[in-house]
Amino acid sequence: EKDEPGEEVRVTYRELLELTCRLGNTLKRQGVKRGDRVIIYMPPCPLAVASMLACARIGAVHAVVFAGFSAESLADRIQD
C-alpha cells in the first residue's frame, strides 16, 4: 500500500526473489559481507522489503529507519 488511499503495488514472489538477488549482488560488489552492518533508510515499499531480504541473504546485519527523523535522531539510531 502506498501513502495515497487506493494506490498499491503488487509484487509476485518471483519478482521479489529476483529483486532481492540483484540487490544482494549489488551489495556484495560494493564490499558488503557477512557480519557487516547496513542501515536501510527508505520509505516502506517493495524495494525496502527486498533490501532487508538481500541483507539477510548475504548475512549482513541490517536495521531499518523510515523517514521522519531529524538528522540528530537519525544519527543516534544509526549509532545504536
matplotlib code that plots the C-alpha trace (Angstrom):
import matplotlib.pyplot as plt

x = [0.0, 1.2, 0.5, -2.4, -5.6, -6.3, -2.8, -0.9, 1.9, 1.7, 4.8, 5.0, 7.3, 9.4, 9.8, 10.7, 13.2, 14.8, 15.0, 16.4, 19.1, 20.0, 20.3, 22.3, 24.8, 25.0, 25.7, 28.5, 30.0, 30.1, 32.0, 29.3, 29.9, 28.6, 28.6, 28.7, 26.1, 23.8, 21.2, 18.3, 16.8, 13.9, 10.1, 8.0, 7.9, 8.7, 12.3, 12.7, 11.5, 13.8, 16.7, 16.1, 15.9, 19.1, 21.0, 19.7, 20.6, 24.3, 24.5, 24.7, 23.1, 20.6, 18.4, 15.5, 15.0, 12.0, 11.8, 10.6, 13.5, 15.7, 19.4, 20.4, 17.8, 18.8, 22.5, 21.5, 19.6, 22.5, 24.9, 22.6]
y = [0.0, 3.5, 6.6, 7.6, 5.6, 3.1, 3.0, -0.3, -2.1, -5.8, -7.9, -11.6, -13.9, -14.4, -10.7, -10.2, -13.0, -11.5, -8.1, -9.5, -11.4, -8.3, -6.1, -8.8, -9.0, -5.2, -5.0, -7.7, -5.7, -2.7, -4.7, -5.6, -9.0, -11.3, -9.5, -6.0, -3.5, -1.9, 0.9, 0.9, 4.4, 4.5, 4.6, 1.5, -0.1, -3.3, -2.1, -1.7, -5.2, -6.6, -4.6, -6.2, -9.7, -9.0, -8.1, -11.2, -13.3, -12.3, -12.3, -8.6, -7.2, -4.6, -2.0, -0.1, 3.6, 5.2, 8.9, 11.5, 11.7, 14.7, 14.5, 14.1, 11.5, 9.6, 9.7, 8.3, 5.4, 4.6, 4.6, 2.3]
z = [0.0, -0.8, 1.2, -1.1, -0.4, -3.1, -4.5, -4.3, -5.8, -6.4, -6.5, -7.1, -5.1, -8.2, -8.8, -5.1, -5.3, -8.5, -7.0, -3.7, -5.6, -7.7, -4.6, -2.7, -5.6, -5.7, -2.0, -2.4, -5.3, -3.0, -0.4, 2.0, 3.5, 6.3, 9.6, 8.2, 9.4, 7.0, 7.6, 5.3, 5.0, 2.7, 2.7, 3.2, -0.3, -2.1, -2.7, 1.1, 1.7, -1.0, 0.6, 4.0, 2.5, 0.5, 3.6, 5.3, 2.3, 2.4, 6.2, 6.8, 9.9, 9.0, 10.6, 9.0, 9.6, 8.0, 7.1, 9.5, 11.9, 12.5, 11.5, 15.1, 15.8, 12.7, 13.7, 17.2, 15.7, 13.3, 16.3, 18.3]

ax = plt.figure().add_subplot(projection="3d")
ax.plot(x, y, z, "-o")
ax.set_aspect("equal")
plt.show()
